[in-house]
């Protein structure tokens, strides 16, 4: 049984950058879920989660920013295809003990290429928006662990990130 070694699909045989040609591929239902973590100090986290104050405005602004970023992914990442997104969702989970916000983005399309980059872009921009809106209380906010959690559809089928 021979195994073909992996290649970088955005490089041609001579190592030059190229856009992947998806013209002959069939459109299939595709989904991707990505996540990120935003760590804040106790003061910034307290302001973010204070009842009746920041949480709604900060997280709703971050949600909209993430959705807009997913829609503009091809404008940000040079070799991404423009995709007809059928859904972008951005959700948050708060960890009061660790002063963290988990960002989770889900993107769906019925197209010839996947939506992993759109989901990770949505997560990244949502996390950056939390940073932007909370930086007055904490310049040391850390955005970390931006990663693909799950993808399905297309030739490679279903994939899940290994559990930590």
C-alpha positions as MATLAB code, in Angstrom:
seq = 'XXXXXXXXXXXXXXXXXXXXXXXXXXXXXXXXXXXXXXXXXXXXXXXXXXXXXXXXXXXXXXXXXXXXXXXXXXXXXXXXXXXXXXXXXXXXXXXXXXXXXXXXXXXXXXXXXXXXXXXXXXXXXXXXXXXXXXXXXXXXXXXXXXXXXXXXXXXXXXXXXXXX';
ca = [
       0.000    0.000    0.000;
       1.633    3.250   -1.084;
       0.900    6.472    0.696;
       1.219    9.778   -1.045;
       3.037   12.281    1.167;
       1.142   15.483    1.972;
       1.837   18.549   -0.144;
       1.148   22.242    0.243;
      -1.806   22.827   -2.060;
      -1.057   26.538   -2.525;
       2.348   25.861   -4.089;
       2.816   24.529   -7.611;
       5.404   21.931   -8.654;
       8.139   24.587   -8.836;
       7.269   26.045   -5.423;
       5.456   29.134   -6.728;
       2.349   30.444   -4.971;
      -0.931   29.582   -6.654;
      -4.617   29.639   -5.955;
      -6.075   26.139   -5.802;
      -8.240   25.437   -8.860;
     -11.614   24.215   -7.584;
     -13.330   24.474  -10.982;
     -13.757   20.731  -11.476;
     -14.826   19.992   -7.898;
     -18.442   19.329   -6.980;
     -20.262   21.550   -4.536;
     -21.001   19.766   -1.272;
     -22.335   20.777    2.115;
     -19.418   21.907    4.268;
     -19.093   23.042    7.863;
     -16.217   24.191   10.045;
     -16.053   25.018   13.750;
     -13.141   26.954   15.223;
     -12.353   28.222   18.700;
     -10.130   30.706   20.491;
      -9.537   31.798   24.083;
      -9.233   35.313   25.449;
      -7.550   35.605   28.873;
      -8.137   38.811   30.824;
      -6.978   40.038   34.210;
      -9.486   39.984   37.088;
     -10.306   43.688   36.724;
     -11.074   43.561   32.996;
     -12.993   40.302   33.369;
     -15.009   41.828   36.210;
     -15.897   44.843   34.088;
     -16.790   42.605   31.142;
     -19.099   40.419   33.240;
     -20.539   43.085   35.545;
     -24.346   42.678   35.559;
     -26.057   45.187   33.304;
     -22.783   46.525   31.939;
     -20.189   45.310   29.476;
     -20.943   41.683   28.661;
     -23.858   42.250   26.310;
     -22.319   45.131   24.423;
     -18.806   43.693   24.202;
     -19.834   40.181   23.206;
     -22.552   41.299   20.789;
     -20.097   43.673   19.119;
     -17.528   40.849   18.944;
     -20.180   38.505   17.505;
     -21.033   40.923   14.693;
     -17.332   41.607   14.021;
     -16.666   37.862   13.725;
     -19.555   37.352   11.319;
     -18.432   40.261    9.148;
     -14.846   38.970    9.155;
     -15.945   35.520    7.953;
     -17.756   37.186    5.061;
     -14.572   39.116    4.166;
     -12.090   36.262    4.597;
     -11.103   36.231    0.906;
     -10.187   39.925    1.219;
      -7.872   39.176    4.156;
      -6.226   35.850    3.285;
      -4.655   36.151   -0.184;
      -5.385   32.686   -1.586;
      -8.830   32.064   -0.069;
     -11.742   31.676   -2.441;
     -14.804   33.882   -2.047;
     -17.492   31.622   -0.623;
     -21.271   31.890   -0.545;
     -21.675   31.419    3.209;
     -25.050   30.044    4.218;
     -24.428   30.526    7.965;
     -21.958   32.148   10.328;
     -22.478   31.855   14.064;
     -20.229   33.184   16.808;
     -20.839   32.168   20.429;
     -19.086   32.756   23.721;
     -18.591   30.828   26.957;
     -17.315   32.569   30.080;
     -14.992   30.913   32.589;
     -15.279   32.921   35.801;
     -12.530   30.963   37.582;
      -9.916   31.495   34.877;
     -11.115   34.939   33.672;
     -11.427   33.625   30.133;
     -13.796   34.029   27.237;
     -14.026   31.088   24.859;
     -14.972   32.121   21.340;
     -16.531   29.516   19.049;
     -17.392   30.157   15.405;
     -19.351   27.937   13.055;
     -19.461   28.490    9.292;
     -21.470   26.600    6.683;
     -21.618   26.637    2.907;
     -22.599   24.462   -0.008;
     -19.601   25.004   -2.247;
     -16.475   23.520   -3.844;
     -14.061   24.337   -1.029;
     -14.148   24.335    2.755;
     -14.909   27.025    5.310;
     -12.092   26.405    7.796;
     -10.415   29.745    7.139;
     -13.717   31.600    7.516;
     -14.378   29.972   10.898;
     -10.862   30.714   12.175;
     -11.037   34.285   10.868;
     -14.379   34.793   12.611;
     -12.867   33.528   15.893;
      -9.768   35.655   15.563;
     -11.595   38.889   14.804;
     -14.198   38.269   17.530;
     -11.345   37.729   20.022;
      -9.565   40.864   18.784;
     -12.781   42.828   19.267;
     -13.007   41.650   22.888;
      -9.399   42.817   23.285;
     -10.143   46.182   21.693;
     -13.151   46.833   23.897;
     -11.425   45.697   27.125;
      -7.871   46.993   26.599;
      -8.485   50.140   28.657;
      -8.699   47.868   31.714;
      -5.997   45.358   30.696;
      -3.278   45.863   28.083;
      -2.009   42.333   28.777;
      -5.025   40.459   27.428;
      -3.902   37.234   25.752;
      -5.571   35.690   22.717;
      -4.549   32.065   22.353;
      -5.391   28.638   21.031;
      -7.042   29.749   17.803;
      -7.696   26.426   16.132;
      -9.933   24.358   13.970;
     -12.090   22.069   16.099;
     -14.137   20.316   13.429;
     -14.707   20.233    9.682;
     -16.916   18.141    7.456;
     -17.628   17.905    3.755;
     -15.604   17.661    0.606;
     -13.071   15.048   -0.442;
     -11.354   14.816    2.945;
     -14.638   14.243    4.778;
     -14.945   14.682    8.512;
     -12.118   15.725   10.849;
     -12.029   16.495   14.578;
      -9.209   18.080   16.522;
      -7.616   15.721   19.021;
      -8.728   16.353   22.589;
      -6.117   17.906   24.801;
];
